Amino acid sequence: MTGETLFIGIDMGGTNLRFALVARSGAVVYQERTRTEIDRGLEPLLERIAGGIRTLEGEAALRSSAVGGVGIGVPGLISPDGYVHSSVNLVPLEKINLRQILAARTGYSVRILNDANAFALGESFFGGGRDFPSFLMLTLGTGVGGGLVLKRKIWTGTDGAAGEYGHATIYPDGRRCNCGNEGCLEQYASATAIAAAAAKAVAAGGATLLTEIAGGKPTAREVADAARRGDAVAAGIYAEAGRALGIAAATIANLLNIDALLLSGGVAESFDLLAGPLREELERRAFPLTAARLAVVRGELGEDAGILGSAAAAMG
Ligand SMILES: [Zn+2]
């Protein structure tokens, strides 16, 4: 082997399973995408992952390169040794040590990490977190995922459950959350929450463009479009999400005095609608020193943060 060592990054979602062969620079040399198809059960999934790793090994060999290790981002509560405590979307993976199983099947060193942590690590190595040694990343999608990077390392916590800041309490008697708590950040700043708030505003019968979109049930993106067309109700829904994020950001600024808050995911595409209310709440609630230090920026890698962060985990 004469080429540079390459690393395999795998992003396992509820729907898609992505594989990438990544150079130390973050360049994606080769990639493949398939379906997770978890309903077929555990063994077919393990075989597809092992098969994907063999395919990428072949691609590395074509480039006279060796594979230096494998990293896999998995949705769920993952202990640092690769044991999957729970995975709501991929239940058959629960209570197994995925790292040991795949290391035994493939012969490679394997690292398993939470998918949101993989996203944060990807941004830290190759994206919007490069200039910020310590940051919190929030992925605003169907839910709100969180990953905490301290001095360029993921902080996983004692049990691997750290960074779940989507379930920080923002309003003590607020909206009920799937996690059992009330008033979680996720209930205000996720795409699901924004769509629900829009449907509620339509049902309340106010004068808003939202009534005419998608039968009164607009998506978060459609709410953003309406806000940009001057709809006050739509803008108010994004302002509420921004305020919830600002309250969350103030706590994290005072607790950790980190460099940045990175926002990614579908809702972060409307960063312009969130940023003002977010900054206002942050400055109202945090110390001037910690609020001024905390840059609020968008992630740069989009969905690729998952494969890149998983590969970064394999780089060690
Ligand atoms: Zn919650």
Residues whose N, C-alpha, C, O or C-beta is under 5 A from the ligand:
A	BS01	ZN	G166 H167 C177 C179 N181 C184
